Amino acid sequence: MVFVAVFCLAIFSPTQALATSLPPLNVVVTIPVLKDLTQQVGGQYVHVTSLLSGYENEHTYAPKPSDLIAVRKARVLFEVGIGLEIWVSALVKNAGSPSLVVITTSDGIGLIRDHSDLEAVQPGDHEHANGGNPHVWMDPESVATMLRHITETLIKLDPAHANEFRDNQASYLRQLDRLRKELSERVKQLTDRRFIAHHPAWPYLARRFGFDIVATIQAQSGTEPSALQIQSLVEKIKKDHIKVIVSEIQLSQRIPELLAKEAKARVVVLTTLPGGLPGTETYLDMLRYNVLQLANALEAT
């Protein structure tokens, strides 16, 4: 009888019952990449809302009333930072939730500058206040750092499930490393890795996998190149025999298609956000899709 009593106490201990009965932690993230990473670590213990769905431009996004409600209900908000989500601070302020924790997941990541000459940076250019390109998640090594910030935060807010969070983090990092090696091997087979970028979203991907960004069409969000700039790009593409222009589903394809027609190049439409294209629902799916589509296009031409 004593054994039975002890056994029952072990099963129905108040601490364990409390831990398992707590509702999932309410988390808000700015972009779908962070939603996927948070779900990978938090599993059933988190309820994650992404303010962007994958089709919007993360630079020019305008928050909706439903976003304000989501932030007000959240315990933590994960952002990329580096000035990517310039609209977040006003959203958090308007939500008026003093207990909200805001975590910048890019902290500690080595940033790439879009301009080699600081004097050439103009107000409104893609570089942000701290002089770095914000698309850090395009490099899987950066994602490992972002994942660490997410894991550490979830452990602080829900220490009862710390071991599960750490195990989930380790499992995901193994998947990430396997995919990185697989894609690196694929890119090594290419004899020409050069391309023209529509928008400065690809330097981290290029650095990690050895692609070469020859030029960028649109250095500023929401602007278009002049006729003179377009003509200069056409001449460069022809002269250097560049065969691929990389655009994004979140942007208008008019200028890339015009350049491709004039210079007899090929436009490859990729995505910077999971869910932007079919087959890119998770970060790993998106990374695989982007690298393989680009590699296939470079090889075919």
Secondary structure, 3 states (H helix, E strand, C coil): CHHHHHHHHHHCCHHHHHHHHCCCEEEEECCHHHHHHHHHHHHHHEEEEECCCCCCCCCCCCCCHHHHHHHHHCCEEEECCCCCCCCHHHHHHHHCCCCCEEEECCCCCCCCCCCCCHHHCCCCCCCCCCCCCCCHHHCHHHHHHHHHHHHHHHHHHCHHHHHHHHHHHHHHHHHHHHHHHHHHHHHHCCCCCEEEECCCCCHHHHHHHCCEEEEECCCCCCCCCCHHHHHHHHHHHHHHCCCEEEEECCCCCHHHHHHHHHHCCEEEEECCCCCCCCCCCCHHHHHHHHHHHHHHHHHHC
